[in-house]
């Protein structure tokens, strides 16, 4: 017969365990009280300053060279900062409906990628945020030409907003650019602000569903993704907004 683990012993003898714990605690308190009553702090005060430089060195090294656990992402960040939504309502919330959505949280920039957007409230929310914050930078990276009239109308509206901005006075830039890959290409869809990003994924519910996305709520990760989109917007062919035609 195998020996039972101490967990099994505790389960079968909880009263005994409580007795031992209580007794050990009382003994520790008595011992500590006795030691404190006879404690003489003078020697420690007299020579304690000698260890001060060492303690200061520990603090400095800890600040300049943080430990591995301090520099890597915390385990629970995968639950709180990066997660997948699998319903159209949640996707809409994360994109533009709730106050901490990508669109409404944008203060410095709002970059998006996609040429098939046909969610009119989403396009309206982008226009509203850009109008609300004249210093907000905005760029849309198209993969090919716009695929529907709603997106074409949205681009026209962006052009009107841009025409009323004064870039030299600190207003944000607005740019629509296009990558022409040729042939039938799948949609690439990303929306990112300086604090949040939403990357749509193939639907987990239906073949052509618009309800699944990866949400990133980590500032550093969102900003890295924003840098990538900004670089794409700077290198692809500029069309419509900001280009004299």
MARKOLFI-244982 format. One record per residue: residue in three letters; y, x, z of N, C-alpha, C in turn. Coordinates in Angstrom, 3 decimals. Each point is the difference from the previous one (the first is absolute). Example, Ala and Ser with C-alpha at 12.3 -4.5 7.8 and 13.67 -1.06 7.14 Angstrom:
<rs>
   aa       n.y       n.x       n.z      ca.y      ca.x      ca.z       c.y       c.x       c.z
  ALA    -5.690    13.190     7.800     1.190    -0.890     0.000     1.200     0.900     0.000
  SER     1.050    -0.350    -0.720     1.190     0.820     0.060     1.090    -0.770     0.730
</rs>
This chain:
<rs>
   aa       n.y       n.x       n.z      ca.y      ca.x      ca.z       c.y       c.x       c.z
  UNK    -1.195     0.853     0.000     1.195    -0.853     0.000     1.247     0.890     0.000
  UNK     0.971    -0.330    -0.874     1.224     0.778    -0.072     0.897    -0.282     1.210
  UNK     0.704     1.043     0.413     0.929    -0.170     1.118     1.179    -0.851    -0.438
  UNK     0.383    -0.918     0.840     1.114    -0.867    -0.330     1.327     0.734     0.191
  UNK     0.940    -0.304    -0.854     1.315     0.616     0.097     0.751    -0.492     1.212
  UNK     1.067     0.728     0.348     0.758    -0.377     1.188     0.685    -1.349    -0.181
  UNK     0.276    -0.396    -1.288     0.582    -1.323    -0.216    -0.938    -1.101     0.484
  UNK    -1.303     0.172    -0.260    -0.963    -0.999     0.443    -0.072    -0.057     1.523
  UNK     0.113     1.180     0.636    -0.048     0.048     1.465     1.184    -0.759     0.590
  UNK     1.168     0.193    -0.592     1.181    -0.689     0.503    -0.131    -1.510    -0.143
  UNK    -0.591    -0.426    -1.130    -0.169    -1.428    -0.212    -0.921    -0.626     1.050
  UNK    -1.011     0.769     0.402    -0.972    -0.527     0.948     0.427     0.174     1.445
  UNK     0.953     0.920     0.285     0.394     0.283     1.381     1.523     0.078     0.107
  UNK     0.721    -1.046    -0.380     1.473     0.043     0.031     0.567     0.126     1.402
  UNK    -0.661    -0.615     0.987     0.506     0.089     1.372    -0.042     1.433     0.513
  UNK    -1.086     0.715    -0.320    -0.108     1.393     0.429     1.056     0.869    -0.658
  UNK     0.242    -0.264    -1.250     1.023     0.768    -0.712     1.382    -0.249     0.605
  UNK     0.291    -1.256     0.332     1.281    -0.329     0.614     0.151     0.704     1.349
  UNK    -1.101     0.048     0.790     0.037     0.678     1.310     0.311     1.478    -0.163
  UNK    -0.674     0.669    -0.949     0.220     1.428    -0.207     1.427     0.273    -0.469
  UNK     0.487    -0.824    -0.896     1.362     0.194    -0.519     1.037    -0.177     1.097
  UNK    -0.149    -1.041     0.799     0.948    -0.266     1.077    -0.013     1.124     1.025
  UNK    -1.198     0.465     0.364    -0.130     1.080     0.983     0.640     1.283    -0.504
  UNK    -0.262     0.347    -1.265     0.580     1.216    -0.570     1.522    -0.096    -0.039
  UNK     0.528    -1.199    -0.297     1.444    -0.175    -0.048     0.639     0.178     1.357
  UNK    -0.602    -0.546     1.048     0.523     0.153     1.357    -0.026     1.464     0.419
  UNK    -1.112     0.687    -0.314    -0.113     1.416     0.374     1.067     0.834    -0.696
  UNK     0.267    -0.306    -1.248     1.022     0.742    -0.755     1.383    -0.220     0.603
  UNK     0.312    -1.233     0.364     1.309    -0.303     0.587     0.179     0.721     1.330
  UNK    -1.044     0.006     0.839     0.073     0.691     1.295     0.224     1.490    -0.205
  UNK    -0.751     0.602    -0.948     0.133     1.427    -0.260     1.400     0.336    -0.508
  UNK     0.536    -0.818    -0.895     1.331     0.240    -0.546     1.075    -0.139     1.073
  UNK    -0.155    -0.975     0.885     0.968    -0.195     1.090     0.000     1.193     0.941
  UNK    -1.195     0.519     0.322    -0.112     1.167     0.876     0.663     1.217    -0.619
  UNK    -0.211     0.191    -1.329     0.577     1.167    -0.673     1.519    -0.088    -0.048
  UNK     0.538    -1.191    -0.248     1.442    -0.164    -0.081     0.670     0.220     1.358
  UNK    -0.679    -0.381     1.081     0.595     0.144     1.334     0.164     1.465     0.394
  UNK    -0.832     0.882    -0.575     0.093     1.427     0.340     0.573     0.825    -1.142
  UNK     0.552    -0.661    -1.025     0.502     0.699    -1.183     1.296     0.745     0.320
  UNK     0.086     1.287    -0.383     1.197     0.825     0.198     0.569     0.335    -1.380
  UNK     1.119    -0.595    -0.378     0.534     0.206    -1.348     0.734     1.318    -0.202
  UNK     0.303     0.738     1.100     0.828     1.203    -0.114    -0.595     1.036    -0.958
  UNK    -1.289     0.360     0.102    -0.539     1.006    -0.939     0.101    -0.445    -1.455
  UNK    -0.196    -1.270    -0.228     0.063    -0.491    -1.380     1.425     0.066    -0.541
  UNK     0.988    -0.331     0.852     1.388     0.082    -0.425     0.439     1.447    -0.201
  UNK    -0.553     0.894     0.799     0.396     1.400    -0.044    -0.472     0.676    -1.273
  UNK    -1.232    -0.301    -0.445    -0.572     0.688    -1.160    -0.194    -0.933    -1.216
  UNK     0.318    -1.271     0.176    -0.251    -0.924    -1.095     0.842     0.266    -1.235
  UNK     1.215     0.583     0.185     0.865     0.247    -1.151    -0.645     0.930    -0.998
  UNK    -1.003     0.794     0.442    -0.622     0.981    -0.886    -0.789    -0.663    -1.125
  UNK    -0.436    -1.248     0.228    -0.778    -0.671    -1.042     0.887    -0.860    -0.906
  UNK     1.314    -0.084     0.312     0.887    -0.843    -0.797     0.063     0.426    -1.466
  UNK     0.131     1.330    -0.311     0.029     0.383    -1.420    -1.268    -0.416    -0.746
  UNK    -1.132     0.114     0.688    -1.247    -0.403    -0.647    -0.038    -1.480    -0.318
  UNK     0.463    -0.822     0.946     0.042    -1.443    -0.235     0.955    -0.339    -1.133
  UNK     1.150     0.698    -0.039     0.954    -0.225    -1.084    -0.622     0.368    -1.348
  UNK    -0.767     1.093    -0.020    -0.664     0.405    -1.235    -0.982    -1.045    -0.485
  UNK    -0.734    -0.614     0.924    -0.954    -1.049    -0.372     0.713    -1.178    -0.655
  UNK     1.154    -0.393     0.582     0.759    -1.118    -0.545     0.522     0.327    -1.397
  UNK     0.554     1.217    -0.160     0.559     0.394    -1.291    -1.080     0.055    -1.073
  UNK    -1.120     0.632     0.322    -1.098     0.096    -0.966    -0.512    -1.381    -0.370
  UNK    -0.067    -0.893     0.996    -0.469    -1.355    -0.272     0.917    -0.753    -0.939
  UNK     1.306     0.289     0.077     0.960    -0.669    -0.872    -0.012     0.598    -1.403
  UNK    -0.049     1.336    -0.081     0.074     0.667    -1.295    -1.310    -0.076    -0.749
  UNK    -1.121     0.124     0.720    -1.311    -0.039    -0.617    -0.806    -1.131     0.616
  UNK     0.217    -1.247    -0.438    -0.732    -1.133     0.577    -1.476     0.116    -0.273
  UNK    -0.789    -0.603     0.875    -1.444     0.058    -0.150    -0.437    -0.825    -1.177
  UNK    -1.256     0.180    -0.400    -0.540    -0.713    -1.155     0.083    -1.502     0.198
  UNK    -0.273    -0.472     1.207     0.025    -1.440     0.265     1.401    -0.579    -0.146
  UNK     1.031     0.847     0.220     1.356    -0.490    -0.112     0.491    -0.031    -1.434
  UNK    -0.570     0.850    -0.871     0.481     0.084    -1.366    -0.749    -0.927    -0.942
  UNK    -1.218    -0.354     0.284    -0.728    -0.865    -0.915     0.252    -1.458     0.343
  UNK    -0.264    -0.854    -0.949     0.214    -1.425     0.213    -0.904    -0.506     1.113
  UNK     0.524    -0.913     0.789    -0.816    -0.590     1.051    -1.034    -0.928    -0.609
  UNK    -1.140    -0.122     0.670    -1.090    -0.806    -0.529     0.411    -1.449    -0.200
  UNK     0.784    -0.530     0.946     0.327    -1.415    -0.103     1.041    -0.277    -1.065
  UNK     0.590     1.043    -0.601     0.962    -0.228    -1.063    -0.668    -0.628    -1.216
  UNK    -1.280     0.257    -0.193    -0.702    -0.614    -1.120    -0.069    -1.509     0.171
  UNK     0.034    -0.482     1.233    -0.017    -1.436     0.248     1.407    -0.589    -0.048
  UNK     0.974     0.736     0.507     1.345    -0.544     0.121     0.889     0.345    -1.189
  UNK    -0.217     1.146    -0.641     0.920     0.484    -1.023    -0.524    -0.159    -1.425
  UNK    -1.297    -0.002    -0.164    -0.599    -0.143    -1.327    -1.078    -1.063     0.078
  UNK     0.165    -1.071    -0.755    -0.979    -1.072     0.068    -0.010    -0.766    -1.319
  UNK    -1.013    -0.819    -0.181    -0.169    -0.773    -1.235     0.188    -1.474     0.306
  UNK     0.767    -0.689    -0.829     0.134    -1.456     0.096    -0.793    -0.621    -1.141
  UNK    -0.597    -1.139     0.258    -0.910    -0.600    -0.986     0.301    -1.473    -0.246
  UNK     1.239    -0.410     0.196     0.381    -1.370    -0.310     1.371     0.021    -0.668
  UNK     0.253    -0.970    -0.867     1.273    -0.036    -0.720     1.173    -0.192     0.964
  UNK    -0.197    -0.798     1.052     1.067    -0.210     0.971     0.386     1.290     0.709
  UNK    -1.000     0.766     0.425     0.280     1.276     0.665     0.672     0.987    -0.955
  UNK    -0.458     0.018    -1.244     0.596     0.903    -0.981     1.469    -0.347    -0.217
  UNK     0.300    -1.283    -0.128     1.382    -0.437    -0.180     0.849     0.335     1.224
  UNK    -0.584    -0.198     1.191     0.714     0.355     1.230     0.381     1.468     0.011
  UNK    -0.956     0.852    -0.335     0.241     1.442     0.053     0.968     0.448    -1.087
  UNK     0.025    -0.690    -1.120     0.865     0.388    -1.104     1.454    -0.410     0.227
  UNK     0.238    -1.298     0.301     1.391    -0.432     0.032     0.314    -1.156     0.943
  UNK    -0.990    -0.672     0.575     0.310    -1.214     0.736     0.389     0.249     1.456
  UNK    -0.695     0.875     0.700     0.329     0.229     1.397     1.087     1.074     0.131
  UNK     0.625     0.033     1.162     1.165     0.864     0.191    -0.326     1.484    -0.120
  UNK    -1.215     0.394     0.357    -0.360     1.419    -0.108    -0.772     0.284    -1.288
  UNK     0.131    -0.865    -1.001    -0.655     0.216    -1.287     0.632     1.191    -0.713
  UNK    -0.638     0.455    -1.055     0.523     1.147    -0.744     1.408    -0.287    -0.512
  UNK     0.196    -1.150    -0.620     1.297    -0.306    -0.594     1.071    -0.152     1.069
  UNK    -0.251    -0.782     1.027     1.029    -0.269     1.003     0.237     1.174     0.947
  UNK    -0.963     0.918     0.099     0.190     1.162     0.877     0.728     1.134    -0.696
  UNK     0.198    -0.098    -1.304     0.632     1.087    -0.762     1.457     0.141     0.398
  UNK     0.391     1.192     0.400     1.379     0.301     0.353     0.573     1.118    -0.875
  UNK    -0.819     0.949    -0.384     0.456     1.126    -0.807    -0.452    -0.125    -1.452
  UNK    -1.246    -0.397    -0.204    -0.493    -0.134    -1.374    -1.140    -1.008    -0.060
  UNK    -0.202    -0.508    -1.195    -1.105    -0.906    -0.286    -0.494     0.348    -1.393
  UNK    -1.191     0.583    -0.067    -0.593     0.395    -1.269    -1.246    -0.840    -0.247
  UNK    -0.155    -0.469    -1.221    -1.171    -0.809    -0.345    -0.581     0.495    -1.313
  UNK    -1.266    -0.285    -0.191    -0.683     0.354    -1.233    -0.808    -1.199    -0.459
  UNK     0.132    -0.372    -1.260    -0.742    -1.132    -0.529     0.735    -0.648    -1.157
  UNK    -0.750    -0.513    -0.949     0.604    -0.632    -1.173    -0.512    -1.417    -0.218
  UNK    -0.737    -0.535     0.996    -0.556    -1.346    -0.145     0.469    -0.956     1.091
  UNK     0.961     0.394     0.795     0.440    -0.828     1.118     0.424    -1.384    -0.488
  UNK    -0.596    -1.029     0.550     0.336    -1.372    -0.387     0.160    -0.897     1.232
  UNK     0.178     0.630     1.152     0.278    -0.729     1.232     1.517    -0.130     0.110
  UNK     0.522    -1.147    -0.412     1.452    -0.175    -0.063     0.675     0.187     1.351
  UNK    -0.539    -0.555     1.110     0.640     0.251     1.301     0.058     1.485     0.362
  UNK    -1.003     0.756    -0.406     0.009     1.450     0.250     1.130     0.673    -0.775
  UNK     0.139    -0.342    -1.275     1.075     0.569    -0.811     1.364    -0.435     0.536
  UNK     0.107    -1.256     0.425     1.254    -0.483     0.584     0.331     0.745     1.287
  UNK    -1.035     0.293     0.810     0.220     0.711     1.264     0.523     1.412    -0.265
  UNK    -0.516     0.654    -1.030     0.493     1.327    -0.355     1.471    -0.063    -0.386
  UNK     0.350    -0.959    -0.832     1.398    -0.148    -0.425     0.911    -0.289     1.196
  UNK    -0.473    -0.842     0.903     0.810    -0.336     1.172     0.235     1.214     0.877
  UNK    -1.031     0.808     0.208     0.134     1.177     0.850     0.940     1.024    -0.629
  UNK    -0.076     0.146    -1.315     0.879     0.947    -0.687     1.452    -0.461     0.082
  UNK     0.225    -1.294    -0.135     1.361    -0.539     0.111     0.515     0.121     1.434
  UNK    -0.894    -0.210     0.969     0.385     0.054     1.405     0.404     1.404     0.416
  UNK    -0.642     1.003    -0.588     0.248     1.398     0.377     0.411     0.795    -1.240
  UNK     1.294     0.086    -0.284     0.463     0.701    -1.201    -0.373     1.485    -0.033
  UNK    -0.242     0.591     1.174    -0.342     1.424     0.030    -1.498     0.249    -0.157
  UNK    -0.766    -1.047    -0.225    -1.456     0.128    -0.133    -0.353     0.509    -1.395
  UNK    -0.768     1.084    -0.066    -0.522     0.489    -1.277    -1.207    -0.832    -0.400
  UNK    -0.087    -0.319    -1.290    -1.140    -0.777    -0.483    -0.472     0.555    -1.334
  UNK    -1.312     0.047    -0.154    -0.591     0.416    -1.272    -1.272    -0.802    -0.233
  UNK    -0.198    -0.399    -1.244    -1.259    -0.635    -0.406    -0.613     0.851    -1.098
  UNK    -1.241     0.409     0.235    -0.745     0.768    -0.987    -0.939    -0.957    -0.717
  UNK     0.243    -0.219    -1.282    -0.839    -0.868    -0.809    -1.133     0.795    -0.618
  UNK    -1.162    -0.608    -0.097    -1.120     0.589    -0.741    -0.076    -0.774    -1.313
  UNK     0.654     0.506    -1.013     0.161    -0.770    -1.219     1.167    -0.964     0.150
  UNK     0.210    -0.829    -0.978     1.103    -0.960     0.025    -0.309    -1.136     0.969
  UNK     1.023    -0.726     0.482    -0.248    -1.161     0.866    -0.924    -0.999    -0.679
  UNK    -0.926    -0.561     0.757    -1.050    -0.835    -0.581     0.296    -1.498     0.071
  UNK     1.137    -0.402     0.554     0.303    -1.426     0.067     1.512    -0.201     0.057
  UNK     0.417    -1.238    -0.275     1.424    -0.322    -0.067     0.682     0.099     1.357
  UNK    -0.730    -0.298     1.080     0.610     0.067     1.329     0.445     1.412     0.326
  UNK    -0.844     0.969    -0.344     0.353     1.389     0.281     1.138     0.459    -0.913
  UNK    -0.004    -0.456    -1.241     1.102     0.330    -0.901     1.325    -0.537     0.546
  UNK    -0.017    -1.235     0.499     1.206    -0.586     0.572     0.434     0.751     1.250
  UNK    -0.972     0.462     0.780     0.298     0.788     1.203     0.702     1.303    -0.380
  UNK    -0.494     0.659    -1.022     0.616     1.243    -0.442     1.433    -0.250    -0.478
  UNK     0.220    -1.122    -0.700     1.350    -0.361    -0.441     0.927    -0.207     1.194
  UNK    -0.526    -0.632     1.055     0.799    -0.216     1.208     0.331     1.331     0.676
  UNK    -0.961     0.925     0.001     0.266     1.324     0.567     1.124     0.694    -0.755
  UNK     0.019    -0.178    -1.298     1.046     0.597    -0.817     1.375    -0.551     0.379
  UNK     0.083    -1.298     0.281     1.263    -0.611     0.411     0.456     0.543     1.355
  UNK    -0.952     0.142     0.926     0.344     0.539     1.323     0.493     1.429    -0.122
  UNK    -0.675     0.780    -0.835     0.372     1.396    -0.189     1.405     0.131    -0.591
  UNK     0.344    -0.930    -0.907     1.304     0.055    -0.654     1.136    -0.184     1.000
  UNK    -0.263    -0.649     1.118     1.026    -0.242     1.019     0.017     1.061     1.094
  UNK    -0.818     1.001    -0.140    -0.045     1.051     1.015     0.878     1.180    -0.392
  UNK     0.485     0.679     1.046     0.811     1.188    -0.195    -0.751     1.193     0.586
  UNK    -0.744     0.685    -0.842    -0.847     1.095     0.470     0.840     1.124     0.602
  UNK     1.143     0.270    -0.597     0.855     1.082     0.505     0.586    -0.312     1.366
  UNK    -0.045    -1.274     0.385     0.542    -0.407     1.296    -1.093    -0.140     1.057
  UNK    -1.219     0.419    -0.331    -1.083    -0.016     0.975    -0.995    -1.118    -0.173
  UNK     0.188    -0.854    -1.009    -0.979    -1.050    -0.233    -1.307     0.604    -0.491
  UNK    -1.108    -0.691     0.290    -1.306     0.491    -0.396    -0.251    -0.171    -1.491
  UNK    -0.882     0.826    -0.529    -0.335    -0.079    -1.421    -1.082    -1.045    -0.224
  UNK    -0.059    -0.517    -1.193    -1.047    -0.935    -0.413    -0.543     0.498    -1.333
  UNK    -1.305     0.128    -0.079    -0.595     0.552    -1.214    -1.299    -0.709    -0.328
  UNK    -0.186    -0.301    -1.275    -1.270    -0.516    -0.493    -0.481     0.966    -1.068
  UNK    -1.197     0.542     0.180    -0.526     0.946    -0.973    -1.408    -0.415    -0.401
  UNK    -0.478     0.597    -1.065    -1.241    -0.473    -0.613    -0.896     1.154    -0.417
  UNK    -1.281    -0.120     0.388    -1.039     0.882    -0.510    -0.773    -0.766    -1.055
  UNK    -0.011     0.495    -1.204    -0.742    -0.655    -1.066    -1.311     0.744    -0.197
  UNK    -1.067    -0.567     0.568    -1.310     0.648    -0.063    -0.795    -0.431    -1.224
  UNK     0.342    -1.133    -0.581    -0.722    -0.469    -1.167    -1.300    -0.686     0.365
  UNK    -0.378    -0.997    -0.795    -1.258    -0.696     0.243     0.104    -0.942     1.183
  UNK    -1.136    -0.613     0.301    -0.057    -0.917     1.145    -0.205     0.811     1.271
  UNK     0.953    -0.050     0.918    -0.083     0.779     1.238     0.027    -0.955     1.180
  UNK    -0.717     0.300     1.054     0.031    -0.851     1.189     1.340     0.118     0.703
  UNK     0.332    -1.033     0.736     1.263    -0.003     0.728     0.009     1.037     1.114
  UNK     1.092     0.721     0.092     0.252     0.851     1.156     1.122    -0.645     0.788
  UNK    -0.247    -0.311     1.244     1.011    -0.714     0.771     0.173     0.664     1.354
  UNK     1.214     0.443     0.277     0.355     0.615     1.283     1.411    -0.458     0.361
  UNK     0.227    -0.277     1.264     1.343    -0.250     0.513     0.162     0.835     1.252
  UNK     1.100     0.764     0.094     0.164     0.907     1.132     1.465     0.096     0.403
  UNK     0.226    -0.048     1.306     1.306     0.305     0.576    -0.158     1.275     0.817
  UNK     1.031     0.353     0.761    -0.095     1.234     0.784    -0.890    -0.142     1.229
  UNK    -0.447    -1.224     0.316    -0.826    -0.196     1.195    -1.333    -0.683    -0.267
  UNK    -0.199    -0.526    -1.218    -1.191    -0.803    -0.234    -0.380     0.026    -1.468
  UNK    -1.293    -0.173    -0.286    -0.463    -0.048    -1.383    -1.127    -1.013    -0.125
  UNK    -0.067    -0.654    -1.154    -1.088    -0.910    -0.334    -0.547     0.418    -1.355
  UNK    -1.297     0.253    -0.053    -0.673     0.394    -1.236    -1.062    -1.045    -0.290
  UNK     0.151    -0.756    -1.079    -0.978    -1.049    -0.284    -1.323     0.618    -0.439
  UNK    -1.071    -0.684     0.355    -1.358     0.420    -0.318    -0.699    -1.118    -0.770
  UNK    -1.097     0.319    -0.680    -0.783    -1.076    -0.613    -0.401    -1.028     1.053
  UNK     0.081    -1.263    -0.363    -0.267    -1.066     0.953    -1.420     0.077     0.541
  UNK    -0.100    -0.235     1.304    -1.314    -0.085     0.640    -0.514    -1.426     0.038
  UNK     0.764    -0.938    -0.599    -0.363    -1.412     0.068    -0.312    -0.626    -1.356
  UNK     0.665     0.476    -1.056    -0.237    -0.576    -1.326     0.304     1.061    -1.052
  UNK    -0.537    -0.150    -1.217     0.166     1.047    -1.024     1.447     0.330    -0.323
  UNK     0.879    -0.991    -0.002     1.389     0.242    -0.379     0.973    -0.414     1.105
  UNK    -0.447     0.014     1.237     0.842    -0.440     1.102     1.112     0.977     0.328
  UNK     1.082    -0.551     0.502     1.154     0.795     0.438     0.126    -0.201     1.498
  UNK    -0.875     0.688     0.747    -0.088    -0.292     1.433    -0.463     1.179     0.845
  UNK    -0.185     1.161    -0.588    -0.555     1.133     0.730     0.908     1.217    -0.173
  UNK     0.300     0.668     1.098     0.898     1.151    -0.080    -0.210     0.925     1.180
  UNK     0.345     1.246    -0.208     0.038     1.004     1.057     1.422     0.071     0.526
  UNK     0.169    -0.180     1.297     1.323     0.023     0.628     0.132     1.279     0.823
  UNK     1.098     0.704    -0.179     0.265     1.249     0.726     1.279    -0.180     0.797
  UNK    -0.093     0.099     1.315     1.167    -0.160     0.861     0.356     1.291     0.725
  UNK    -0.374     1.117    -0.564     0.344     1.308     0.554     1.176     0.566    -0.793
  UNK     1.081     0.357     0.682     1.211     0.438    -0.691    -0.260     1.194    -0.909
  UNK    -0.691     1.010     0.533    -0.214     1.229    -0.771    -0.813    -0.282    -1.263
  UNK    -1.067    -0.796     0.132    -0.833    -0.307    -1.157     0.765    -0.831    -1.025
  UNK     0.772    -0.986     0.477     0.779    -0.831    -0.915     1.038     0.839    -0.737
  UNK     0.630     0.928     0.700     1.022     0.827    -0.631    -0.595     0.952    -1.029
  UNK    -1.216     0.486     0.251    -0.659     0.845    -0.998    -0.287    -0.804    -1.262
  UNK    -0.467    -1.228     0.183    -0.258    -0.859    -1.149     1.303    -0.337    -0.715
  UNK     1.061    -0.219     0.757     1.300    -0.248    -0.599     0.489     1.184    -0.819
  UNK    -0.255     1.208     0.480     0.386     1.203    -0.740    -0.723     0.066    -1.344
  UNK    -1.280    -0.390     0.003    -0.774     0.000    -1.247     0.593    -0.990    -1.000
  UNK     0.307    -1.215     0.456     0.572    -0.999    -0.900     1.386     0.424    -0.496
  UNK     0.788     0.603     0.882     1.318     0.468    -0.415    -0.134     1.078    -1.079
  UNK    -0.979     0.882     0.166    -0.231     1.044    -1.003    -0.427    -0.609    -1.331
  UNK    -0.860    -1.026     0.068    -0.408    -0.680    -1.228     1.210    -0.629    -0.693
  UNK     0.863    -0.637     0.784     1.177    -0.651    -0.568     0.948     1.007    -0.637
  UNK     0.001     1.224     0.491     0.887     1.028    -0.541    -0.532     0.617    -1.279
  UNK    -1.315    -0.071    -0.186    -0.600     0.683    -1.156    -0.378    -0.942    -1.136
  UNK    -0.166    -1.293     0.267    -0.402    -0.908    -1.076     1.217    -0.453    -0.793
  UNK    -0.252    -0.612    -1.142     1.085    -0.430    -0.887     0.793    -1.134     0.646
  UNK     1.301     0.206     0.100     0.855    -1.007     0.615     0.316    -1.098    -1.005
  UNK    -0.133    -1.233     0.421     0.278    -1.130    -0.868     0.849    -1.006     0.750
  UNK     0.676    -0.847    -0.729     0.782    -1.091     0.575     1.072     0.510     0.950
  UNK    -0.227    -0.111     1.297     1.038     0.261     0.986     0.395     1.471     0.020
  UNK     1.309     0.242    -0.007     0.518     1.365     0.143    -0.019     0.779    -1.295
  UNK    -0.426    -0.608    -1.096    -0.051     0.707    -1.285     0.895    -0.727    -0.995
  UNK     0.878     0.747    -0.627     0.883    -0.612    -0.986    -0.811    -0.299    -1.256
  UNK     0.063    -1.277    -0.412    -0.799    -0.405    -1.167     0.921    -0.367    -1.152
</rs>
